[in-house]
């Protein structure tokens, strides 16, 4: 298959995955729950904001969309069904997925409205909260798989899924994944009290691109979770890609459901949760996994 | 030495660059499709300069910890091959990190100001 066709398939996978994610979210969100990033979009109008920055505001959704598209390159949907198996696989994912944060910050600051600039500050604070514990959850998996490659991580789980061997890491991933995708209870940057934050200053093309990027982030977070802890695109009877899709959306449903059981966190509470509980837990998880490997447990 | 075609790394990241360009193209297409959409004007006063942020110390500690976490990645890849000595090395590293968090916490760094 040619390079261009493969690249086009990566983008098709992103749009389809994001569309299905948005559908799942819209259908599963009760009326009394804040929809956060999945709120309805005004795609009939375009929007001009009086004092906004001419370049930063439109750059936001474009940067976010490219970040999500780039992260999807290393996601394996089965043998051969992968954009490219980069050697630095999951590390590359951690880096490029944060372009979503950059895009949200650019648009929030560039819009120059009270709601959007407030959202910009909350977005960056959220990054400060989740990146380190999320990275520590990845480290445990990398230690057992002995590789950063996404394909090697799936192969390492052919005997036993890492969710069984690293339950603390899995819980860490669930919590920090919800932070990374801005879903309840961590949707303060998109809270209704600030008009949906950055989405308040989007309409038309930017509203559409934001929905693809923000649904794409949740899709990616669930897919990477399925890859790291649930054995990725492997399973009996059904083909690999079917298992990958089942695991991704099952994990997404679990995360959304668990997230809605908890009262929404303010940004300050989220920072405290991360640094006083999740990061010490993540360091403990690295030591526990190291001990397990020394005892001969794992692949 | 004979070389046939570009190196695998160039090929891989050439593909990444291609996805980047095509994603930009997709964004451009979507934007072009809305060129004729009726426009709304939002008038709000400029509010740059009216905000202060309450997590400056968090952000500084974050920079240090983010870099320290990056050092863990190469270690994690080779950990299982090296064994106990790698574990003890990392134990020292994590104890230092833990001491860092305890110090920041004790000095009131983990507070919203």
Interface residues (C-beta under 8 A of the other chain):
Chain A: X3 X4 X6 X7 X8 X10 X11 X43 X44 X45 X46 X47 X48 X49 X50 X51 X58 X61 X62 X65 X66 X69 X70 X73 X83 X84 X86 X91 X109 X112 X113 X114 X117 X118 X121 X124 X125 X128 X131 X132 X135 X136 X139 X140 X142 X143 X144 X146 X147 X148 X201 X203 X204 X205 X208 X209 X267 X268 X271 X272 X275 X276 X279 X280 X283 X286 X287 X290 X291 X293 X294 X298
Chain B: X12 X13 X14 X15 X16 X18 X19 X20 X22 X23 X24 X26 X27 X30 X31 X33 X34 X37 X38 X39 X40 X41 X42 X43 X44 X45 X46 X47 X48 X50 X51 X53 X54 X55 X58 X59 X61 X62 X65 X66 X69 X70 X72 X73 X76 X77 X78 X79 X80 X81 X83 X84 X86 X87 X90 X91 X94 X97 X98 X101 X104 X105 X110 X112
